[in-house]
Amino acid sequence: MGYAQLIDRRMTVEEYFELEEQSEIRHEYYDGEVYAMAGTTLNHNRIVGKVRNLLGHHFLPCGCDVFSENVKVKVSDHYYPYPDVIVTCASKDISGTYVVEHPSILVEVVSKNSEAKDRGLKLQQYRTIPSLRYYLLVSQFECSVDLYSRREGSDLWTYCGFEHAEDVICFEVFNFEMSLKAIYENITFEPDIVQ
């Protein structure tokens, strides 16, 4: 998903939340700067839906919740992004109203405009969330998924890339697996799309 700076002045978190309550479009907040969220491709939306459904089938019966695209995460007092998919098992989040503070899994479906931010700033910032165990980056232009996993009881992260439909992504902490075939079922890649 692309980003465009909307406000040419710095805002406090309180001003940002007021803006969000009144606005018809979503905005991400980073250290006083506010960015409007751009629209997505059909493939982006399809993939987000598939990933959310796959995660939901496993996590909802366990008492967790799965959100997509329109729920923000509090990464810190200075950063409030909208991940494409969020899994949280924290009761405070499940009973909350607007913000998830204790995500277990975050997913971004990578676009050409968002790739640098998803692999740079977001990866760096998401890794600081104590509850986060997995960060998944899913390409919408080819069969390619990257998984960052936090090692048990540490702040060390490992990386694993997947590029074949037969590949299976393991979320060992949650005893859950998801195949690339399921993520990309009925997806026709259009690598030359201009966004």
C-alpha positions as CSV (number, residue, x, y, z in Angstrom):
1,M,0.0,0.0,0.0
2,G,1.4,3.4,-0.8
3,Y,1.7,6.5,1.4
4,A,1.4,10.2,0.9
5,Q,2.0,12.8,3.5
6,L,-1.3,14.5,4.2
7,I,-0.7,17.1,6.8
8,D,2.2,19.5,6.4
9,R,2.5,20.2,10.1
10,R,3.5,17.9,13.0
11,M,0.6,16.6,15.1
12,T,0.4,15.2,18.6
13,V,-0.9,11.7,19.1
14,E,-4.1,13.3,20.6
15,E,-4.6,15.4,17.4
16,Y,-4.0,12.3,15.3
17,F,-6.7,10.3,17.1
18,E,-9.1,13.3,16.7
19,L,-8.3,13.3,13.0
20,E,-8.9,9.6,12.7
21,E,-12.3,9.8,14.4
22,Q,-13.5,12.4,11.9
23,S,-11.9,11.1,8.7
24,E,-13.3,8.8,6.1
25,I,-9.8,7.6,5.1
26,R,-7.1,5.9,7.3
27,H,-3.9,7.6,8.3
28,E,-0.7,6.2,9.8
29,Y,1.1,8.2,12.4
30,Y,4.9,8.3,12.8
31,D,6.7,10.6,15.2
32,G,4.3,13.6,14.6
33,E,3.9,13.0,10.9
34,V,0.6,11.8,9.4
35,Y,0.3,9.8,6.2
36,A,-2.9,9.0,4.2
37,M,-3.3,5.4,3.3
38,A,-3.6,4.8,-0.5
39,G,-6.0,2.4,-2.1
40,T,-5.0,-1.2,-3.0
41,T,-5.0,-3.5,-6.0
42,L,-7.6,-6.3,-6.2
43,N,-4.8,-8.9,-5.7
44,H,-3.7,-7.1,-2.5
45,N,-7.3,-7.3,-1.2
46,R,-7.7,-10.9,-2.3
47,I,-4.5,-12.0,-0.6
48,V,-5.3,-10.0,2.6
49,G,-8.7,-11.8,2.7
50,K,-7.1,-15.3,2.2
51,V,-4.4,-14.7,4.9
52,R,-7.0,-13.4,7.3
53,N,-9.3,-16.4,6.7
54,L,-6.5,-18.9,7.1
55,L,-5.4,-17.3,10.3
56,G,-9.0,-17.0,11.5
57,H,-9.7,-20.7,11.1
58,H,-6.9,-21.5,13.5
59,F,-6.9,-18.6,15.9
60,L,-10.6,-17.6,16.4
61,P,-11.5,-21.0,18.0
62,C,-8.5,-20.5,20.4
63,G,-10.1,-17.3,21.8
64,C,-7.8,-15.0,19.8
65,D,-8.9,-12.4,17.3
66,V,-7.9,-11.6,13.7
67,F,-8.2,-8.1,12.2
68,S,-7.5,-6.8,8.7
69,E,-6.5,-3.4,7.2
70,N,-8.8,-1.1,9.2
71,V,-7.4,-1.6,12.7
72,K,-4.2,0.2,13.9
73,V,-1.4,-1.1,16.1
74,K,0.3,0.8,18.8
75,V,4.0,0.1,18.2
76,S,5.1,2.9,20.5
77,D,3.8,6.3,21.7
78,H,5.2,7.6,18.4
79,Y,4.1,5.0,15.8
80,Y,0.6,3.9,14.9
81,P,0.4,1.9,11.6
82,Y,-2.3,-0.1,10.0
83,P,-0.9,-3.6,9.3
84,D,-2.8,-5.6,6.6
85,V,-3.6,-8.5,9.1
86,I,-3.2,-8.6,12.9
87,V,-3.5,-11.6,15.2
88,T,-3.9,-10.9,18.9
89,C,-4.6,-13.2,21.8
90,A,-4.5,-10.5,24.5
91,S,-7.8,-10.0,26.3
92,K,-7.1,-6.2,26.5
93,D,-6.9,-6.1,22.7
94,I,-10.0,-8.3,22.1
95,S,-12.1,-6.1,24.4
96,G,-10.6,-2.9,23.0
97,T,-12.2,-0.4,20.7
98,Y,-9.7,1.1,18.2
99,V,-6.1,-0.1,18.8
100,V,-4.3,-3.4,19.2
101,E,-1.3,-3.1,21.6
102,H,-0.3,-6.8,22.0
103,P,-0.2,-8.4,18.5
104,S,1.2,-11.9,18.2
105,I,1.4,-11.9,14.3
106,L,1.5,-9.0,11.9
107,V,1.2,-9.4,8.1
108,E,1.9,-6.9,5.4
109,V,1.0,-7.6,1.7
110,V,3.8,-5.8,-0.1
111,S,3.2,-3.4,-2.9
112,K,5.7,-1.6,-5.1
113,N,5.1,1.6,-3.1
114,S,5.2,0.1,0.3
115,E,8.0,-2.5,0.0
116,A,10.9,-0.3,1.2
117,K,8.8,0.8,4.3
118,D,7.5,-2.7,5.0
119,R,11.1,-4.2,4.9
120,G,12.7,-1.2,6.6
121,L,10.9,1.0,9.0
122,K,8.1,-1.4,9.8
123,L,10.4,-4.4,10.3
124,Q,12.6,-2.3,12.6
125,Q,9.7,-0.9,14.6
126,Y,7.5,-4.1,14.7
127,R,10.4,-6.0,16.2
128,T,10.3,-3.8,19.3
129,I,6.8,-5.0,20.2
130,P,7.3,-7.4,23.1
131,S,4.3,-9.6,22.3
132,L,5.1,-10.0,18.6
133,R,6.3,-13.5,17.6
134,Y,6.0,-13.4,13.8
135,Y,6.1,-10.8,11.0
136,L,5.0,-12.0,7.6
137,L,5.6,-10.2,4.3
138,V,3.6,-11.5,1.4
139,S,4.2,-10.4,-2.2
140,Q,1.3,-9.6,-4.5
141,F,3.4,-9.9,-7.7
142,E,5.0,-13.3,-7.3
143,C,4.8,-16.4,-5.2
144,S,7.1,-15.1,-2.4
145,V,6.6,-14.9,1.3
146,D,9.2,-13.8,4.0
147,L,8.8,-14.8,7.6
148,Y,10.6,-13.1,10.5
149,S,10.3,-15.1,13.8
150,R,11.3,-14.1,17.3
151,R,13.2,-16.8,19.1
152,E,11.6,-18.0,22.3
153,G,12.6,-15.9,25.3
154,S,14.8,-13.4,23.4
155,D,14.9,-10.4,21.1
156,L,16.7,-12.4,18.4
157,W,14.9,-12.8,15.1
158,T,15.3,-15.4,12.4
159,Y,14.4,-15.1,8.7
160,C,13.0,-17.6,6.3
161,G,12.0,-17.0,2.7
162,F,9.4,-19.1,0.7
163,E,9.1,-19.1,-3.1
164,H,7.3,-22.3,-4.1
165,A,3.6,-23.1,-4.0
166,E,4.4,-26.4,-2.1
167,D,6.2,-24.5,0.7
168,V,4.6,-24.5,4.1
169,I,5.1,-21.7,6.6
170,C,5.3,-22.9,10.2
171,F,4.3,-20.8,13.1
172,E,5.7,-23.2,15.6
173,V,4.8,-21.3,18.8
174,F,1.1,-21.5,17.8
175,N,1.2,-25.0,16.3
176,F,-0.1,-23.6,13.0
177,E,0.9,-24.0,9.3
178,M,-0.1,-22.1,6.2
179,S,0.9,-23.1,2.7
180,L,1.8,-20.7,-0.1
181,K,-0.7,-22.7,-2.3
182,A,-3.5,-21.6,0.0
183,I,-2.3,-18.0,0.1
184,Y,-2.1,-17.7,-3.7
185,E,-5.0,-19.9,-4.7
186,N,-6.7,-18.4,-7.8
187,I,-4.3,-15.4,-7.8
188,T,-3.1,-14.3,-11.3
189,F,0.1,-12.3,-10.9
190,E,0.4,-9.0,-12.8
191,P,4.0,-7.8,-12.2
192,D,3.8,-4.8,-14.5
193,I,1.0,-3.1,-12.7
194,V,1.5,0.6,-12.2
195,Q,0.2,1.9,-8.9
